[in-house]
Amino acid sequence: MKISKLTLVCLIGVSLIGCSTPAVTLKNESTGQVARCGGDATGSMVGGLIGYNMQKSNDESCVGAYESQGFKRIQ
């Protein structure tokens, strides 16, 4: 069975899109500074579920670091 180049490109694209995580916006009420964690597909280079879980872990670490500095989630 031969797969066309277009089909292959579409399959790779779909697998990478599935790895992006939702963005979390945080705000420090004292300073008014706003930060954003997530919404990336950095872990997608690994691909699939593993890449998604890697990115999700990175996002949770990012949120935790900002929350320890007094930031609160907004939305």
PyMOL commands that set and color helices and strands:
alter all, ss='L'
color gray80, all
select helices_A, chain A and resi 5-17+42-45+48-67
alter helices_A, ss='H'
color red, helices_A
select strands_A, chain A and resi 24-27+34-37+72-74
alter strands_A, ss='S'
color yellow, strands_A
deselect
rebuild
show_as cartoon
